[in-house]
Amino acid sequence: MPVMGQRRAILLEDDVALRDLLLEALDGEGYAVRACETFEEIHDAAKGKEADIAIADFWGGSQRTLPDSDRQEIRELCSYLPVILLTGRTWAAETSAEELGACALIRKPFDLDFLLKTVAAAVPDRQS
């Protein structure tokens, strides 16, 4: 459970090792992080204002990634809170974060420090 004023993140990542790394790194940066199992779960958490930011894998083809076929669903998620999209697809360079309404589109592999700086820039400090 988040402490008053603590920043909150929701995470959707199908690679277990990467998900664990991101959970640990975000926790180390002071975030209360909830790992989501499906797109529906991350969507409901965002819609319910349960987080300050979402970090989500997409174009992965599993339930643990955002759907690549429906950009409208991605835009809707981005309308609720800042979203950072992660992808391992090389052709994703043809899509921009702005097209989808996201703060950033980061291609894997990525520098963890860069991701954490991107997250920090997207989330304003919360006051108690």
C-alpha positions, 0 to 999 in steps of 0.5 A, spaced: 500 500 500 502 506 498 504 511 503 501 518 503 504 522 497 508 516 494 508 516 487 504 510 484 506 506 478 502 500 474 506 496 470 505 491 464 510 487 462 510 480 459 518 478 460 518 476 467 525 477 468 524 485 465 518 485 469 522 483 476 527 488 474 523 494 473 519 492 479 525 493 483 528 499 480 521 503 480 521 501 488 528 503 489 526 510 486 520 511 491 514 508 487 509 503 489 508 499 483 503 494 481 504 489 476 498 488 472 497 481 468 493 483 462 491 489 458 484 489 462 487 490 469 492 496 467 486 499 463 482 498 469 487 501 474 488 507 470 481 509 469 480 508 477 486 513 478 490 508 482 496 510 479 500 516 477 504 513 471 503 506 467 509 503 464 507 498 459 509 493 453 506 493 447 506 489 440 508 483 444 502 479 442 500 476 449 495 478 454 501 481 458 502 487 453 498 492 450 494 490 443 497 492 437 491 492 433 487 497 436 491 503 437 484 506 440 485 502 446 492 505 447 490 512 446 484 511 451 489 508 456 494 514 455 488 519 456 487 517 464 495 518 466 502 518 463 504 512 459 511 510 457 510 504 452 516 499 451 517 495 445 522 490 442 519 490 435 524 494 431 519 496 426 515 500 432 520 506 430 515 507 424 510 509 430 511 515 435 509 516 442 505 522 440 501 518 435 499 514 441 498 519 446 504 516 450 509 520 453 515 516 450 516 510 446 522 506 448 525 500 444 528 494 448 533 493 450 534 500 453 538 503 458 535 503 465 537 510 467 534 513 461 527 509 463 527 512 470 529 519 468 523 518 463 518 516 468 521 522 473 520 527 468 513 524 466 510 524 474 510 530 478 512 530 485 506 528 490 505 532 496 503 529 502 
